[in-house]
Amino acid sequence: MIVLGLNNLEKVEVVKKYIQEKEISKIFMISPEEFYFHFPDIDFVSYRNSIEYSCFYRLLQEINNNSLIILNECLRTKNRYDLTYNCIRHFLKQTQHQIIFQYLPFIDSINDFMILFDFDTQTKFKGQKFDKDLLDESFIICNKIDIEFNSIYVPVSNETKAKYAKTKNDLFLNIKDKDPHTLPRNLYLISGKEKLTYVKNEHHYVARNNRFKLANIIKYKEAMCREYDIFEFPHNHIDFNDFLFITKQTKFNVLVADTKTDYWYEKRYKDWNNKLKECYANISG
């Protein structure tokens, strides 16, 4: 069973209902530590520790057909054949009972959903890309998360434009065999001082780092369950997905400075949002 878009209290209710209807002798939960939710008499296994020999072989011995495995927010990489995923699939072959909880159905592509699908179907369709006709093989509960971005446009000074042009030229000259995403990662930070003039003291913001030393601008990994404006988008979509799960926020004001890189990130995340909507439409109709 794949269950999408629930908060932790809702997840607890799903587990309670499941064990009332099935004969379950023991419950195992595999989850990143930061996303763990409490449930009585559960054997918790940290996602990062599940590949360790001592953990791996213990679980293979202890999991049986009356065990329930809960995979909680385990979509951590787009690599379908990641080592941790392979270990998890070994555990799942020991039992017919699994609940896969995931807040969003993908990282940034509908084919990411096939990782969750593999977990729920014991990898019967190994290597196949997303196909709606396969979904009958899995029981899917989908609570759609509707994301909305409201752009607030910020002008930049001639001085900032000159700095942007020089930095861009320097980066191009030294890029060689480096990751080409080095360019947007670095250029995106240049407009920060301009954006500061649009920061409201009564609002909270998330940014790439704490370089401005302001109490109301924090890093993504420091976010809590409250509302934030977006000072800067993170480069990696997985960081934004984690942020969405922690805050449960769905509507965002986004500061967009007048630079090509700011506009690139704005488009990138709006495109991501459109793909999310398409993913939901394909999964649940």
Secondary structure, DSSP 8 states (H G I E B T S, - for coil): -EEES--HHHHHHHHHHHHHHS--SEEEEEE-GGG----TTEEEEEGGGTTSHHHHHHHHHH--TTEEEEEES----S-TT-HHHHHHHHHHTT-SEEEEEESSS-SSSGGGHHHHHHHHHTTTTTT----GGGGGGS-EEE-----EEEEEEE---HHHHHHHHHHHHHHHHH-TTS-TTHHHHHHGGGGHHHHHTT--TTS-EEES--TT--TTEEEGGG--SS--EESS--SSHHHHHHHHHHH---EEEEEEESSHHHHHHHHHHHHHHHHHHHHHHHHH-
